[in-house]
Amino acid sequence: MTLTSCNIFSIMKYCVLVLMGVFFFSCNNASKVEKEIEKIPMNVEIIRFDKEFAAASPADLPKLKAEFPAFFPTQYNDSIWVEKLVDTLQDQLESEVLKTFPNDEALQEILVPLFQHIKYYFPEFRTPLVLTTTSDVDYRNKVILAEGMLVVGLDNYLGSDHRFYEGIDKYISKEMKPSQIGPDVAETYARRYIKPPGKGSFLGQIVYFGKELYLKDLWLPNISDAEKIGYTEAEYQWAEENEEYMWRYFIEKELLYSTDPKLGARFISPAPFSKFYLEIDNESPGMLGRYLGWKIVRAYMENNKTAIQQLMVADADEIFKNSKYKPKK
């Protein structure tokens, strides 16, 4: 039996129609979810401690301490805070923060939809009291969540090329921009819901971060994939184009079930590049283990009917085996 050109055209037309139907159904379903999320009432209270501190004088210190005790650890003498209140560098920092964040509008636009999305997928979520501060550019602790309070160090989001960040490595400063507040807050909350990976295999580590990034897919639908993982668009494109080669390397070197602690520094931790020990290293972005873990988790959720709460506690090996993951060629 042979197929005529007419038969082939009919089959191709049918396949295209099926794919279009799946696409439109998926988009329509996603649209319905987003409409439901928009209906969730969400009141986000933002207290600008950075503004309060900037406007204060040494005489106002007792009042500030009484109103914001969390920002004044008891082990520090008052002289430290008095010195900071009159410090010219602190004044410059506060001035730059006020230029970038003159009011709460930008923060509300980021946090309200993010919290609505978290509430939709995790109904037990409670809206935190948001406090903004300056932190002497403590980029290792840009966002802190504790006791129902979310503290955001706004001096860590002045723009990737800001003069205050000149001494900071580029792979770190590239994420120090206003648009990164959403992904950073999402990451902080994601770690509240995901079962820790422990000290197991490399696979367990990358799947953990894959879950974190998958939550960003759900919580930040309007953010680019590059910003979710903290890449530039060029870095994300590199990862996309080299996915198959990276995966082949991991398989050939038998890394997935390795417990070598050095793999974290090579492929998971923030770094200027990943360490394959090949010529491509300097071209690659860091954290490529997280990128591949993300791909595995996405494939798992596409191929299995699993509730998001179940995903959070699912074993990495189970996720990998049932993901049917195949890298893009």
N, C-alpha and C positions, 0 to 999 in steps of 0.2 A: 504493500500500500504506500502510495506517495502523497506528499502534501503539495497542493498547488499553491501558487503565490497568493491566491485569494484566501485559501485556508489559513496560511501563515499570517496574512494580514488580519484575518478575523480573530485568530488566537491572540495576536499582539494587542489588538484593540480591546479584547476582553480583559487581558491582564492589566492594561493601562487603566481601564474603568474600575477594576477591582482595587488597584492601588490607590486611585483617586478617592474611591469610596472609603477606604480605610483611613486615608489622610484626613478627609473632611469629617469623618466620624470622630477621629481623635481630636481634631481641632475644636469641634463643636462641644465635645465632652469637656475638654480643658477650659473652654469658654464658660460653660455652666459652672464649673468648680470656682473659677475666678469671680463670677457674679455672686456666688454664695459667700465667698470670702469677703467681698466688698461690703456685704451686709452685716458683718460681725461688728458690733459696737466696740470702739476702741478709743479710750481717752488716755493719752500719754502726757504725764506731767513732767516737764523738764525744768530743773532748777539750775540756773547758771551760776554756780559757785565761782567760776572763773571771773565773771563780771563783778560779783560781790567782792572778791579779793582785790581785783584791780581798782575798785573804787574806794577801798578802805585805807585808813591811816593807822599808824601804831596805836592810837587811842581807841580804835574800833576793835582791837584784837580780842578783848574779853567777850564782846558780843558775838564775834565770828566763831569763837571757840564754843560758846554755848549753843549757837545755832547749828554748827557743823562739826560736832565732836569727832566724827570719823576722819576728818582731814587733819586733825591735830593730835597725833600719837602722844601719849603722856610721857614717854621716855625722852622727848625733845624739849629743851628749855625754850621759854618764850622768846629769848633773844634771837633764836634762829628765825622765828616767824617775823619778828620786828625787822631784822636785817633784810629778809626777803621782801617785805612790804615797801622798802625804800630802795631796793636794788634796781639799777638802771637796765640791766639785762632782762630782769623779770618784767620791767615795764615794756620793753621792746617786744617780748614774747606775748604779753597780754594784748598789746596793740595789734600785732599781726593776727592773733586769734580773732579779735573783734572785726578786723577787715574781712576775714574769710567767713566768719559766722556772726554777722551783725545782729541777727535775731534767731528765733527758734524755727523759722519756716523750713529751712533745708533739712534740719534734724527731724522735724515732724514728717516731712515727705518721705524720709528714709524709714523711720521707726514705726509709724502707724501701719503701713501695709505689711512690713516685716512681721510685726507682732500679730496682726490679723492672720497671716499665713501660719505662724507657729500655733496659734490658738485653734485653727481649723484642724490641723493634723494631730495636735496634742492638746485636747480640751482642758487638761489639768493646768495648762500654762497660766501663770498669773502675771499681769502687767507690772513691771518694776517701776520704781521711782527712778527717774533718770537724772543724774547729776553730772554736769560738765566741769572740767577743771583743766589746769595746766599742770604738766608733770615733769618739767625740765627735759622734755623730749625723751621720755622713757618709752621708747618704741617696743620694748619687750613686754610692756604691760599697757598697751593702748586702751584695752577694754577690760574692766574688772566687774565681775558679778558676785555679789555677796549680800546675804540677808535681805533679799527683796530690793536691793539697790543695784543699778547699773551705772558704773562710773566710766565716763568717756574722756580720755585725755585729748582735748581738741588740738593741742599743739603738735600732735603727731599726724595731723591731716591738713597741713597748710599747702600742700602741692609738692609733687615729686622733686621739682627743681628749686624748691625754696632755699634761700641762702642759709637758713639755720641747719640745713641737712647736708651741707657741703662736706663734712667730715665723715659722713655715714656711707657705707658701701652701697653702690647703686642697686644691688639686688634687694636691699632692704628699703631704700628710699623710694623706689618705684611704686611701693604700696602705700606711701604716706601722702595720700590725697583724699579729698572729701568723699569721692565715690567709693572708697574702700571701707567706710564706716559700716555700711550694710553687711558686706561679707564678713567683717571682723566680729560684729555683734552676732551674726548668724553662727559663726564658728564657735563663739563662746557658749551659746545656748545648745548647739549640737552636741557638745561634749557632756552636757547634762543628761542627754537621752541615750547616747550610744554606750553599749557595754565596752569597758576598756579591753584592749587586746592582750594585756598581760605581757609576759616576756617570752612569748612563743616565737613562731616562725615569721619569716619575712612576709609571707602571704598574709598572716594575721595582721601585720602592721599596715600593709598597703590597703587591705580591705577595710580596716578601721577608718582610714582617711577617705576611702572611696564612699563609705557611708556618710561621712561628714559632708563631702561634696555633693552627694545625692540629696541630702537635706537642703543644701543651697539651691539645687535645681527646683525643689518644691517651694521653698520659701522666698526665693529671689528670681521669679520667672522673667523679669525684665532686665536682669543683669547678664552681661556677656559671660560665656564660659571662661574666657581669659581672666576676667576680674574675679570670678568665683574662686579660682585657684591661685590668683595673685601673679599671673603672667602678663606680659605685654601681648598685644595681638600677634606680633612676630614670633614670640616664644611659643604661643599656643599653636600657631601654624606649623612650627618646627615639630612639635610633639605629634600633631595630626599626621604630618607627612612621614614621620619615622616610626609610627606605632608598631608596624609589623617587625621592623628591624630590632627595636627595643625588646619586644616580646620574645623574639627568637633568641636574643642574647640571654634573657632571663632563663629561658628553658634550657638552652645549651649549657649554660654555666650552673644549672641545677640550683638556682637561687630561691625558688619559691618556698621550699621547706627548710631552708637554711636558718640557723639560729645565730649566725655570725652578727654580733652587735655593730660591726663596722658598716653593715649595709644601710643602717639608718642614716648615717652621715653621708653615705654615697648617693642615696636615692630618695630619701624621705625628708630630711631636715631642710629648711630654707638654706640655699647656697647659691653662689654665682653660676654654677653649672653642676651637672651630674657626673659621676666618676665611673665611666666604663673602662677607663684606662686605654682609651683608643684616641685616634686623631680627632674624632667628632666631639670630644669632651668640651672643648672651648666654644663650640657652636650650640651646645645643648643648654636648656634651662635646668635649674635645680628641680627637685621634688618630682621627678618623673615616675617614681614609685607610686606617689599619690595619684598621678594622672592615670596610670594603668589600673590601679585599684578602683578608681572612679568608673572606668570603662567596664570592669568586671561587675561591679554593683549595678550599673545601668543595664547591662545585659541580663543579669539575674532578675531584675524587676520587670523587664520586658518579656521574659520567658516563663515567669512564674506568678501565680496569683497569691501574692504575699502582702499582708497588711504592713504598713510602715512601722508599727510597733514591734512586729515580729522580726522585721529586718534589723532593728536596732540590737537585738539579742542573738540573732542567728550566727552560727559558727562560720568562720571564714572558709573552712574547707567545704562545708555544705554549700555555701554561696558560690564558690568557685566551680565545684563539680556540676551544679545545676544551672550555672549561668549560660553554658554553651558559648562562652566567649570566644570570638575569633577576631583577631586584629584586622583593621582595615588594610587593604593592600594598595 
